[in-house]
Structures are given as C-alpha cells and as structure tokens.
Amino acid sequence: MFIATLEGIFRYYDLPENYEPYVQFKATIDKYELKPNTELAILKITGTDSFHVLFFDKYESISEIQRELKDADAKINHTTLKILGGHL
C-alpha cells in the first residue's frame, strides 16, 4: 500500500501549472465541473510519480476520502489526515 501525503491545498485559480493535468484528468473522470473558486487538495502518492486530486465539495467526511484512496491502494498519512479533516 502506498502513502498519500499532502502537497498543497489550492483554489483552482491559484493552482500551480504542474498540477493542471492531474486536476483536469480527475475532473474528467468524475464528470466534475471545475470553477475558478473550486477548493482542492493535491496528494503525492509516495513511491510513484503520481498525484491524487480531491475536490473538497465532493466529500462529506474524511472516511469518504479514505475509502477513495483505499481503492487506489493508498493510505493517508496522519498529518495529512488532520489537515484534510480541518478543511471538510
């Protein structure tokens, strides 16, 4: 199992360019409409060159995020878990 660590929390309009392809890919898969003020988190999947994108308004609880990551064979580290919990 991989560990997911927080790279950053952004509004879509402030998103660094290097994360844009990951955000677009996730939005397409989820059929999610991105808006400039969409708040999102970028998680780095350690041991890979991959990132996981979370759109905060899609989740009611941290357990939903944990289930999504478990399906991707990843687990959130403790510090990231606390920070994400504070944003929900």
DRENDO-1510 file (C-alpha; in Angstrom, 1 decimal, always signed):
<recs>
REC; n; res; u; v; w
REC; 1; MET; +0.0; +0.0; +0.0 .
REC; 2; PHE; +1.2; +3.5; -0.9 .
REC; 3; ILE; +1.2; +6.5; +1.4 .
REC; 4; ALA; -0.6; +9.7; +0.3 .
REC; 5; THR; +0.9; +13.0; +1.6 .
REC; 6; LEU; -0.4; +16.5; +1.2 .
REC; 7; GLU; +1.4; +18.5; -1.5 .
REC; 8; GLY; -1.0; +21.5; -1.1 .
REC; 9; ILE; -4.5; +22.9; -0.9 .
REC; 10; PHE; -5.4; +25.4; -3.6 .
REC; 11; ARG; -8.2; +27.2; -5.2 .
REC; 12; TYR; -8.4; +26.2; -8.9 .
REC; 13; TYR; -7.5; +29.8; -10.0 .
REC; 14; ASP; -4.3; +29.6; -7.9 .
REC; 15; LEU; -3.3; +26.1; -9.0 .
REC; 16; PRO; +0.4; +25.7; -10.0 .
REC; 17; GLU; +0.7; +24.8; -13.6 .
REC; 18; ASN; +2.4; +21.5; -13.0 .
REC; 19; TYR; -0.7; +20.1; -11.3 .
REC; 20; GLU; -3.1; +21.1; -14.0 .
REC; 21; PRO; -3.0; +17.8; -16.0 .
REC; 22; TYR; -3.9; +15.8; -12.9 .
REC; 23; VAL; -6.7; +18.1; -11.9 .
REC; 24; GLN; -8.1; +18.0; -15.5 .
REC; 25; PHE; -7.9; +14.2; -15.6 .
REC; 26; LYS; -9.6; +13.8; -12.2 .
REC; 27; ALA; -12.4; +16.3; -13.2 .
REC; 28; THR; -13.0; +14.4; -16.5 .
REC; 29; ILE; -13.2; +11.0; -14.8 .
REC; 30; ASP; -15.5; +12.3; -12.0 .
REC; 31; LYS; -17.5; +14.4; -14.5 .
REC; 32; TYR; -16.8; +17.3; -12.2 .
REC; 33; GLU; -17.3; +20.9; -13.3 .
REC; 34; LEU; -14.3; +23.0; -12.3 .
REC; 35; LYS; -14.9; +26.6; -11.3 .
REC; 36; PRO; -12.2; +29.2; -10.5 .
REC; 37; ASN; -13.0; +29.1; -6.8 .
REC; 38; THR; -13.1; +25.3; -6.5 .
REC; 39; GLU; -11.1; +24.3; -3.4 .
REC; 40; LEU; -8.9; +21.2; -4.0 .
REC; 41; ALA; -6.1; +19.2; -2.4 .
REC; 42; ILE; -3.2; +17.6; -4.2 .
REC; 43; LEU; -1.8; +14.4; -2.6 .
REC; 44; LYS; +1.5; +12.9; -3.6 .
REC; 45; ILE; +1.5; +9.2; -3.7 .
REC; 46; THR; +4.9; +8.2; -2.3 .
REC; 47; GLY; +6.9; +5.7; -4.2 .
REC; 48; THR; +5.3; +6.8; -7.5 .
REC; 49; ASP; +5.3; +9.8; -9.8 .
REC; 50; SER; +1.6; +10.1; -9.3 .
REC; 51; PHE; -0.7; +12.6; -7.6 .
REC; 52; HIS; -4.3; +12.2; -6.3 .
REC; 53; VAL; -6.7; +15.1; -6.6 .
REC; 54; LEU; -9.5; +15.8; -4.1 .
REC; 55; PHE; -12.3; +18.3; -4.7 .
REC; 56; PHE; -13.4; +19.2; -1.2 .
REC; 57; ASP; -17.1; +19.9; -2.1 .
REC; 58; LYS; -17.5; +16.2; -3.2 .
REC; 59; TYR; -16.9; +14.8; +0.3 .
REC; 60; GLU; -19.0; +14.8; +3.5 .
REC; 61; SER; -16.4; +13.2; +5.7 .
REC; 62; ILE; -12.8; +12.1; +5.9 .
REC; 63; SER; -13.9; +8.5; +5.7 .
REC; 64; GLU; -15.1; +9.0; +2.2 .
REC; 65; ILE; -11.6; +10.3; +1.2 .
REC; 66; GLN; -10.0; +7.3; +2.9 .
REC; 67; ARG; -12.3; +4.9; +1.0 .
REC; 68; GLU; -11.4; +6.5; -2.3 .
REC; 69; LEU; -7.7; +6.3; -1.6 .
REC; 70; LYS; -8.0; +2.7; -0.4 .
REC; 71; ASP; -9.5; +1.8; -3.8 .
REC; 72; ALA; -6.3; +3.4; -5.3 .
REC; 73; ASP; -4.2; +1.2; -2.9 .
REC; 74; ALA; -3.1; +4.3; -0.9 .
REC; 75; LYS; -3.5; +5.4; +2.7 .
REC; 76; ILE; -3.3; +9.0; +4.1 .
REC; 77; ASN; -0.5; +9.8; +6.5 .
REC; 78; HIS; -1.5; +11.1; +9.9 .
REC; 79; THR; -0.6; +14.8; +9.4 .
REC; 80; THR; -2.4; +15.0; +6.0 .
REC; 81; LEU; -5.5; +13.3; +7.6 .
REC; 82; LYS; -5.6; +16.1; +10.3 .
REC; 83; ILE; -5.2; +18.9; +7.8 .
REC; 84; LEU; -7.8; +17.5; +5.3 .
REC; 85; GLY; -10.2; +16.9; +8.2 .
REC; 86; GLY; -10.0; +20.6; +9.1 .
REC; 87; HIS; -11.0; +21.6; +5.5 .
REC; 88; LEU; -14.1; +19.5; +5.3 .
</recs>
